[in-house]
């Protein structure tokens, strides 16, 4: 009896060892495939500079009057319902208590937390640095919303049915509405940039190829362009500006949206609100 | 047959003796029925029926999801004890652990399905890989681990006599053939049990840790989302899971089905649970000291004071997580001396509550009180979240499912294997 048991446990052991080797082999094989698969995957974060354009935005807080035109134009052009905002304008204060308006699009971070956490690669960084969404891939887990330090992402809680009341005063819808259940975000109006480049227009210079918020701004507080091109409007403005800041720089996300901080001597736009 | 051995709970009303098992099952079916109403609303109208918002995108369901996975943490502990260390006296308790694991993970999978904005795309992570994402890794681990658990559970379920002696099997030959095939599969699965145990251990450690890391990487959120979260999640899952296993082992093997497991073994399970719970709280208190005493973080102290102003936040830490772990941990560790199953069972409930509370606090602390992006005066913004009845309804659905399957399994599952009976 005990011999029989011994034999049995022996065969059990043999079996398990062989199966273990088989299994390890399979897992190794799978591990070897990973680089192949991820080679096909899209780039998640830039970090290194590329030769092509890197789109960026500069917002001069001193010129912002808090009129919200950027928000409205964004809603109209990007086909957003009224409670969904890609761009938000808030009233903030400096350390000395001076009030100013802070308008916040997506920061299009060079090292974007949202692209790292997305489980399906639905949000990714394009070659030109724009953080884009693939609405057909998104499963609506909202991890990117939790990860974004700028609160820049919005979820489609409802089914989009009505056109925004900002249409047609502030623009007409240029992109199709997104499905209920996916997360969406500011795209730097990448549809305008892509279409504009095909027609040899320069984003940041030609309005048709420039984000709607930049075009709509009545005071020219927003400047857009290629950060890699020294002749672009944004590079020129940046080189003329002594002090710029980016939001929550301590997180090392390296946003591509720069701000000119409020100057103590200049009047802020708060009185015009 | 197994069933006559079952001594289920009975309540005495005067001279009348009432067998409460059917009423309990009825209650759970009501819970599922109520849950289906909410589930229908969620699937037809979408997540607008929840109390979630863009600022608090994760709520009650995520907490249930994390807790269900954590409370299945005993499975890999006992997988190692029984199949790798080959301590055979824990085999029957180990089978109960596998059941708890399977229930925990299937519950988690179910509640996640509701939590997705696009439930029909639940399979996307399996096809569209994004290996940088913790959530991707967790999804893959949970899917694979659920498969492993199903493979481990199948031989246990197939040992029920109904699968070899039911008259239908002789009537319909095809059924007999299918069952024989399943039996052969089960035998093979049983023979590779150690492989499954190693695989289960690897997958468990990977994703239990990653669930903590899910919050660790949220650098923009501050509070509690620290680097020790992965270790704490693993240890608290092991502690809470084993405490739950002890509690339910007493229910099943002392109250419902006495005679299957000796009291000595149950004491040992309690001691294992106690040891892990104490180890976990040791690390947890060090972690508290590191974040609150040895270093000063303005954001963390701001968040703590804001959270304390709206909820007994610090109290949930000191009472719910430190005391609820220290006292029961000690009692469970001294189980042989305590020698009283009522006290031990009461003690085992607290680490389970503690495990759930850790997840609750982890999830909400950074979402309810988040830091603004204001460049000069970063402030703590207080968000609010109140679960709607639809969310409670879905919670009732998945918890009732867990309890129903557990009750039926505890009642009918043969925990002794035929091989050992021979």
Interface residues (C-beta under 8 A of the other chain):
Chain A: X12 X15 X16 X19 X20 X23 X34 X37 X38 X41 X44 X90 X92 X93 X94 X95 X102 X104 X113 X116 X117 X118 X119 X120 X121 X122 X137 X138 X139 X140 X141 X142 X143 X145 X146 X147 X148 X149 X150 X151 X153 X154 X155 X156 X157 X158 X159 X179 X180 X181 X182 X183 X245 X247 X248 X251 X259 X261
Chain B: X46 X47 X48 X52 X54 X55 X57 X58 X115 X116 X117 X118 X121 X122 X124 X125 X128 X129 X130 X131 X132 X133 X134 X135 X136 X139 X191 X192 X193 X194 X195 X198 X199 X214 X217 X218 X219 X220 X221 X367 X370 X371 X373 X374 X375 X376 X377 X378
